[in-house]
Amino acid sequence: MDRRDFLVSGLAAGGLTLAGAAPAAAADFSGKTITYVIPFGTGGGSDVWGRFIAQFLSRHLKGKPSVIVKNQPGGGSVGGANFFAASAKPDGLTILGTSGSTQFPYLLGEPRVKYDYKDWRLILAGPTGGVAYVSAKTGVKSLKDLSSLKSKQLFYASQGVTSLDLVPLLGFRFMGLDVKHVTGFPGRGEGRLAFERGETTIDYQTTSAYLRSSLPLVKKGEAIALFSWGVLDDNGNLARDPNFPDLPHYEEAYQIVHGKKPSGIEWEAMRAFLVAGFPAQKLLVLPKGTPDDIVDTYRAAVRAMTKDADYLAKRDQTIGEYEQVTDKAGEALYKSGTTISPEARAWVRDFLAKNYNATFK
């Protein structure tokens, strides 16, 4: 089987298997216009994802409504999500696409967050992936050599400690590495360029960027691939990313380096943000109180979309080789990506406050 034929490990297959006949009383959107709120500016990954999905929802929702994307940036996506939570009516005419940077402030319990993922109803969940790597100049030849770096300081180009770069911040530390996170970089692309210039010594890139720009560095021997962040299987466990079947996922990598499975409150915190940042990064939702017939109609459209020949032809180059999932598969990702225990949240907040002067007031 070609790797692009994989869904999100066993999860997506489980969700699609449950898709039976169309809902008995499907909602009809004939003559309607649906507003698809993207709480980010134009041109970014979430905007590209949202606009790509929008065209197929328009095609496959009953009544073939117009689906108009409305960019509403502000507050790192919190502003648009707050607006949706406060104003969207449960009539199916307003939907919201969120990303990990919407989920992270929610998981951290930031007071500016006025939305609750538990209130919303899932349409689909869309994962992504990523690979961490180090400079060959560190002397590392493979993941098994990583313990040799425990006494050396590495440098990482970060967008900010509460951004999506919170995952490598927690992940590298838990792995036992001494990494200085140099903040202020506007994006991962700029971080990769800093790595190429030799200004940083450890980096990660999301799947599409890694395959396009970082894998050539690995092939030339200038970088050493360590691990992928992984995907979730049908039991909610981390599994190997189908795009990188020869690379261990993060949990496997930890066991290789430390000789034991990860455990404890720090691991619980790390895993919560890893899942929100990668296996369950993109979420499309309806507002609180949306009736079942509307939810079912949207989910039926997603199932039809994932079988659409036009969608399949364009998906990989537009949003990557990770399938969008719905039904039980989507619900599992949604729950995993928006849940953290009070103890794990408190640990992360305390860690960020003590080490990076982060405030949560």
ROVOTOR-514043 format. One record per atom (N, C-alpha, C, O): z, x, y. Coordinates in steps of 0.2 Angstrom, whole numbers, plus 5000, padded with zeros to 4 digits. Each point is the difference from the previous one (the first is absolute). Example, Ala and Ser with C-alpha at 12.3 -4.5 7.8 and 13.67 -1.06 7.14 Angstrom:
BEGIN
503950664972/500049965006/500050045006/500350054999/499349935006/500150045006/500349965005/500150035006/
This chain:
BEGIN
500050044994/500049965006/500050045006/500450055001/499149945004/500050045006/500749985004/500249955000/500050105004/500750005003/499949945005/500649975001/498950015002/499949955005/500149934997/500149955003/499950054990/500049944997/500849984998/500249954998/500250105004/500749994999/500349955006/499750005005/500749964993/500449975006/500650045001/500150054998/500449925005/500750035001/500450014994/500449964998/499450094998/500350004993/499949944996/499549965001/501050024996/500049934996/500249945004/499949954998/500350075008/500249945004/499549955002/500049944999/499450095003/499549955003/499749964994/499849955001/500150094993/499849964995/500449944998/499749954998/500950065002/500549954999/499949945004/500049944998/499950085009/499949945005/499449974999/500049935000/499450104998/499449975000/500049964993/499649955000/500750074995/500149964994/500349935001/499849954997/500650055008/500449945001/499649955004/500149945001/499350085002/499649965004/499649954996/499550024996/500749925004/499649954996/499549965004/499650045004/500349904995/499549965004/500349995007/500550025002/499049965002/500249995007/500549955001/500149964996/500350055009/500649955001/499849935000/499449985002/501049984996/499849934999/499849965006/499649965001/500850065005/499949975006/499950065005/500550015004/499050024996/499850065005/500049975007/499749955001/500650095003/499949995008/499350015002/499750054997/500149915007/499350015003/500050025007/500349975004/499350084997/500050035007/499449995004/499850045004/499849914993/499349995003/500149995008/500449965002/499250075002/500050005007/500650035004/500049995006/500450044990/500650035003/499950085002/499550034997/500949995007/500050075002/500750034998/500549985003/499550084993/500650034998/500150065004/499650045001/501049975002/500250065004/500350054995/500649984998/499150085001/500350054996/500350055005/499750045003/501049964997/500350045005/500150074997/500350014994/499550045009/500150074998/500450045006/499850005005/500950014993/500450035006/499950075001/500550045001/498949984999/499850075002/499450005004/499649955001/500250115002/499450005004/499450004996/500050014994/499449995009/499450004996/499850084998/500250055003/499549954991/499750064998/500450044995/499850044996/500949945003/500450034995/499949974993/499649964999/500850074997/500049984993/500149934999/499749964996/500850015007/500249934999/499549955003/499849954997/499950085009/499549965003/499349994995/499749954999/500150114998/499550004996/500149964994/499649964998/501050054999/500249964994/499949925002/499849964996/500550025009/500149935002/499349975001/499849954998/499750095006/499449975001/499650004994/499549964999/500650094996/499649994994/500249944996/499649974997/501150025002/500249944997/499849945003/499849954996/500250055010/499949935004/499349974998/499949944999/499650115001/499349974998/500049974993/499649955000/500850074996/499949974993/500549944999/499949954997/500650055007/500449935001/499649955003/500049944997/499650075008/499649955003/499549984995/499849945000/499950104996/499549984995/500349964994/499749964997/500950065001/500349974994/500549945001/500249974995/500150035011/500549945001/499649945000/499449995002/500949954995/499649945000/499849985007/500549995004/498949994997/499849985007/499750055004/499749995005/500350074992/499750065004/500250005007/499550005004/501150014998/500250005007/499850075003/499950054997/500149955010/500050065003/500750035000/500549975001/499550104998/500650045000/499950055005/499650055000/500849955005/500050045006/500650055000/500649975000/499250095000/500650055001/500250015007/499650015005/501149984996/500350015006/500550065000/500550004997/499350055007/500450065000/500549995005/499949985006/500750034992/500649995004/500550064999/500649994997/499250075006/500550064999/500650005005/500049955004/500450094994/500750005004/500650024996/500149964995/500350095007/500650014996/499950024993/500449994996/499050055003/499950024993/499949954995/500150014994/499649935009/499849944996/500649955000/499949944997/500750085005/500549955000/499949945005/500149954998/499650075008/499849955005/499649944997/500249945001/499350084996/499549954997/500349964994/499949945000/500550094996/500449974994/500549955003/500149954997/500250075008/500549965004/499749935002/500249955000/499250065004/499649955002/499849954995/500149945001/499750094994/499849954994/500649964997/499949944999/500650105000/500649964998/500349955004/500249954998/499750065009/500249955004/499649945002/500249955002/499150064997/499549955002/499549984995/499749945002/500250094993/499549984995/500249934997/500649994997/499049965003/500149944996/499850004993/499650044998/500849924998/499950014992/499449954998/500049974995/499450045009/499449964999/499550044997/499449974999/500750094999/499550044997/499550035005/499550044998/500649955009/499550025004/500150075004/499750025004/500950004994/500250075003/500350044994/500549984997/499250085002/500350044995/500150075003/499850025005/500650024992/500350075002/499950054995/500149994994/499650075008/499950064996/500550055002/499950025006/500550004990/500550055002/499950074996/499650004995/500750055007/499950064997/500750034999/500549975002/499550094995/500750044999/500450015006/500649995000/499050025006/500450015006/500349935003/500350005005/499549944992/500349945001/500649994996/500549985002/499450054992/500649994995/500650055001/500549984999/499350085003/500550055001/500649985005/500650004998/499249975008/500549985005/500449944997/500649995001/499149974995/500349944996/500550034995/500649985000/499250074996/500550034995/500550045003/500650004998/499350035008/500550045004/500549955003/500550025003/499449924998/500449955003/500050015008/500549995003/498950035000/500050015007/500149935003/499749954999/500750055007/500149945003/499449975004/500049945001/499550105000/499449975004/499649964995/499649965002/500650044991/499649964995/500349935000/500649994999/499049965003/500249935000/499649964994/500049945000/499750104996/499749974994/500350014994/500450054999/499549914996/500350014993/499549994995/499849944999/500150114997/499449994995/500249954995/499649974996/501150015003/500249954995/499749935002/500049964996/499950045011/499849935002/499249994999/499849944999/499850115000/499349995000/499849994993/500350024995/499049965005/499749994993/499450044999/499650015004/500450034990/499550054999/499349974999/500049954996/499550085007/499349994998/499850054995/499849994994/500350075008/499850064996/500450065002/500350015006/499750044989/500350075002/499550054998/499650004995/500350055010/499550054999/500450075000/500350025005/499650024989/500350065000/499650065003/499449995001/500950075000/499650065001/500450054996/500549994997/499250075004/500350064997/500050065004/499850005006/500550064991/499950065004/500350064996/500349994994/499550075008/500150064996/500450055005/499750015005/500850024992/500350055004/499850074997/499950014994/500150045011/499750064998/500350065004/500249985006/499850084992/500350065004/499550055001/499550004996/500650045008/499550065002/500150054994/500550014997/498950015001/500050064995/500450065002/500250044996/499849975011/500350065002/500850004999/500350055001/500049894997/500750004998/500150034993/500650024998/498950004998/500050034994/500149954994/500050024994/500049925008/500049944994/499450004997/499549995003/500550014990/499449994996/499949934998/499549974998/501150005001/500049934997/500749975001/500450035003/499649904996/500749975001/500650044997/500549995003/499450044991/500550034996/500350065004/500650024999/499050005006/500350065005/500449975006/500250055004/499849894996/500349975007/500750035001/500250005006/500250014988/500750025001/500050075004/500650015003/498950034997/500050065003/500049995008/500150055003/499849894999/500049995007/500649985003/500149995006/500450004990/500749975002/500350055006/500449975004/499450094996/500350045005/499650025006/500150045004/499349924996/499550015005/499949945004/500049944997/499950075010/499949945004/499349985000/499650055002/500249894997/499349985001/500049965006/500549975003/498950025000/499849965006/499649944999/499450014996/500749935006/499649944999/499949975007/500449995004/499049994997/499849965006/500149935000/499749964996/500850015007/500249935000/499949965006/499950025005/499949924993/499949955006/500749975002/500049965005/500550054992/500749985002/500449984994/499749984995/501050035006/500449994994/500149934998/500249994994/499649965010/500149934997/499349974999/499949944999/499650105002/499349984998/499950004993/500450014996/498949995002/499950004993/500150074997/500150014994/500050045011/500250074997/500850004998/500250064999/500149895001/500749994998/499950024992/500550024997/499049965000/499950014993/500050074998/500450024996/499250025007/500050084998/500750035003/500250054997/500149925008/500650035003/500549994994/500450054999/499749894999/500549994994/499850034994/500450034996/498949975002/499850024994/500050084999/500350024995/499650015010/500050085000/500750024999/500250054997/500349925007/500750025000/500349984993/500350054998/499549895000/500349994993/499750044995/500450024995/499050015006/499750044995/500450075000/499950044996/500549975009/500350075001/499750055004/500250055000/499349925005/499650055004/500450005007/500249955002/499750115001/500350015007/499349995004/499750055001/500249895002/499449995004/500249985007/500549965002/499350085003/500149985007/499449955002/499450025000/500849925002/499549955002/499950005008/500449995004/499050044998/499850015007/499749935002/499449984998/500949985006/499849945002/499550005006/500050055003/499749894998/499650005006/499249994998/499650005005/500350014989/499350004998/499749935000/500449964997/499050025006/499849935000/499849974994/499949944999/499950104996/499849984994/499950054994/500150065001/499849924993/500050044994/499450055001/500050054997/499449935006/499550045001/500150065004/499850064998/500649935007/500250065004/500550044996/500050065001/500449914995/500450044996/499750044995/500150064999/499349924998/499650044995/499750065004/500050054997/499849945009/499750055004/500550065001/499850055000/500849925002/500550055001/500150044993/500250065001/499849914994/500150044993/499450054999/500150054998/499349925004/499450054999/500150065005/499750054998/500649945008/500050065004/500650044998/500150055004/500349934991/500650044998/500649995004/500550045000/499549915004/500649985004/500549974996/500650005002/499249964993/500549974996/499850024993/499550034998/501049974997/499950024993/500149954995/499950024994/500249925008/500149944995/499749945003/500149995006/499549974990/499749945003/499949954995/500150014994/499749935008/499849954996/499449965003/500149995006/499549984991/499549965003/499949944995/500150004994/499749945009/499949944996/499450014996/499650055001/500249914994/499550014995/499350025003/499750054998/500149915006/499350015003/500050065004/499550044999/501049985005/499950065004/500150064995/499750055002/500849944993/500150064996/499350024996/499850055000/499949894997/499450024997/499450035004/499650044998/500449935008/499550025005/500150075003/499650045000/501049985002/500250065004/500550054997/499950065001/500549914995/500550054997/499850034993/500250054998/499549914998/499850024993/499650065001/500050054996/499549965009/499650065000/500550065001/499850054998/500749945006/500550065001/500350024993/500150064999/500149894997/500250014993/499550044996/500250044997/499249935003/499550034996/499850085002/499850044996/500349975011/499950075002/500650044999/500050065001/500649914996/500650044999/500450015006/500550045000/499449935005/500450015007/500649955000/500550015003/499549944993/500549954999/500249994993/499550004996/501149985002/500249994993/500349935000/500549985003/499149974993/500249935000/500750004996/500050034994/500449935008/500750004997/500149934996/500150004994/499849945009/500149944997/499749945004/499950015006/500049944991/499849945004/500749965001/500550014997/499449945008/500649965001/500149944994/500549984999/498950014998/500049954994/499949935002/499949985006/500049984989/499949935000/500549974996/500450034997/499649905003/500549964996/499749974994/499449975001/500950044993/499749964995/500349934999/500349985005/499549994990/500249934999/500749984999/500349955001/500150114998/500749995000/500450025006/500650015001/499050015005/500350025006/500250085000/500350025004/499550014991/500150084999/499550045003/499449985000/500750085003/499550045002/499650024995/500250024994/499149995007/499550024995/499550045004/500050005006/499650044990/499550045003/499549965003/499849954998/500050085008/499549975004/499350014996/499850054998/499949895001/499350014996/499550045004/499550034996/500649985010/499550055004/500250074998/499650055001/501049974997/500250064998/500450014994/500650014999/499049974995/500449994994/500350074997/500450004996/499350065007/500350064997/500650035005/500350054998/499849915007/500650025004/500649964998/500049944999/500650095001/500649964998/500249965007/499850025005/500549924994/500249965005/500750035002/500250044997/500149945009/500550035003/500650004995/500350065000/499949894996/500550004996/499950054994/500550044998/498949965000/499950054995/500150075002/500250054997/499549965010/500150075003/500750025000/500250064999/500249895003/500750025001/500350024993/500450055000/499449924995/500350024993/499750074998/500450034997/499049985005/499750074998/500450055004/500250064997/500049935009/500350055004/500850014999/500250054999/500149894999/500750004999/500349994993/500550014999/499049974997/500249994993/500449944998/500350004995/499749955010/500349944999/499749955004/499650015005/500649924993/499749955004/500449995007/500650025000/499049965005/500449995006/500549945000/499849954997/500750065007/500549945000/500450015006/500050055004/500449904997/500550005006/499749965006/499549985000/501050025005/499849965006/499450035004/499649965003/500450104997/499450045004/499449984996/499549995004/500450014990/499449984996/499949935001/499449985001/501149974999/499949935001/499649995007/499649965001/500750085004/499749995007/499350035000/499649975003/500350094994/499350035000/499549954997/499549995003/500749984991/499549964997/499949945004/499449984999/501049995004/499949945004/499450015005/499649965001/500550105003/499550015005/499350034997/499549985002/500650054992/499450024997/499649944998/499450005001/500949954996/499649944998/499749965006/499549984999/500950025006/499849965006/499450045003/499649975003/500450104997/499550045003/499450014996/499550015003/500549974990/499450024996/499849944996/499549975001/500950024993/499849954995/499949935003/499649964998/500850035008/500049935003/499950015007/500449965004/499250084998/499950015008/499749955004/500349985005/499249984992/499749955004/500149934997/500049994994/500349975011/500249934998/499649955004/500050015006/499849944991/499749945004/500449944999/500149984994/500149995011/500549944999/499949945004/499650005005/500749954993/500049935004/500749995002/500450034998/499649935008/500749995002/500549964996/499849964995/500850045007/500549964997/499849935000/499849975004/500450004990/499849924999/499349984998/499949945000/499750114999/499349984998/500049974994/500350024995/499449925004/500049964994/499650044994/499650045001/500649944993/499750034994/499250005000/499750044998/500149905004/499249994999/499750055004/499450024999/500850005007/499750055005/500150074997/499550035000/501149984997/500150074997/499550014994/499750054999/500349904997/499550004994/499350015002/499650034997/500249935008/499350015002/499850075003/499550034998/501050005005/499950075003/500050054994/499650044999/500849954996/500050044994/499449994996/499850054997/500049895002/499349994997/499550045003/499550034997/500549975010/499550045003/500050074999/499550045000/501149995000/500150074998/499750024993/499750054999/500549904996/499750014993/499350005000/499750044997/500049925007/499250005001/499850065003/499550034998/500849995007/499850065004/500050064996/499550045000/501049974995/500050064996/499550004995/499950054996/499749905003/499549994995/499350005004/499550004997/500550005009/499449995005/499650074999/500350055002/499149954996/499650065000/499950045006/500050065000/500049905006/499950045006/500750035002/500050065002/500649914996/500650035001/500150064996/500250065002/499649944992/500150054995/499550065002/500250064999/499249935004/499650055002/500250045006/499950065001/500549905003/500250035007/500850035000/500250045004/500249934991/500750015000/500250085000/500450025005/499350024991/500350074999/499950045006/500450045002/499049955002/499950045006/500349975006/500150035005/500249914994/500349975006/500750005000/500350025005/500049964989/500749995000/500350044994/500650004999/499050044997/500250044995/500049974993/499849945000/500350094995/499949984993/500649964997/500250004994/500249975011/500649964998/499949935001/499849985005/500349984989/499849935001/500549965003/500650025000/499249935004/500549955003/500249954995/499649974996/501150025003/500249964995/500449945003/500250005005/499849944991/500349945002/500449974994/500250044995/500149905006/500349974995/500750044998/500350035004/499849974989/500750044998/499950075001/500550035002/498950004998/500050075001/500150025007/500450045002/499349915003/500250015007/500749995002/500350045004/500049914993/500749985001/500450064998/500550025004/499450014991/500450064997/500050065005/500550035002/498849985001/500050065005/500349985006/500350045003/499649894999/500349985006/500850015000/500350025005/500049964990/500750004999/500250085000/500550025004/499250024992/500250075000/499950035007/500450055001/499149945002/499950035007/500449975006/499950035005/500549924994/500349985005/500849994999/500349965003/499950074992/500750004998/500350064999/499850054998/500949965005/500450065000/500749975000/500249955003/500250094993/500749985000/500450025006/499850045003/500749924999/500450025006/500250075000/500150035005/500149994989/500350074999/499450055001/500250055004/499249944994/499550055001/499850005007/499850055003/500249895000/499850005007/500550035004/499850045005/500849964994/500650035004/499950084999/500150035005/499749994989/499950074999/499550035004/500150055003/499349914997/499450035004/500250005007/499850055004/500549904999/500249995007/500450065002/500050035005/500549984991/500550055001/499750075000/500150045004/499549974991/499650074999/499650015007/500050055002/499649905000/499650015006/500450015006/499850035004/500749934997/500450015006/500350075000/500050035005/500349994990/500350075000/499650065000/500150055004/499349944993/499550065000/499449995005/499750065002/500249885001/499450005004/500249965006/499549985004/501150004997/500249965006/499749945001/499949975005/499950004989/499749935000/500549955002/500650004998/499349955006/500449945001/499849944998/499449995000/501049964998/499949944997/500449955004/500449964997/499650035009/500449965004/499549955004/500249955003/
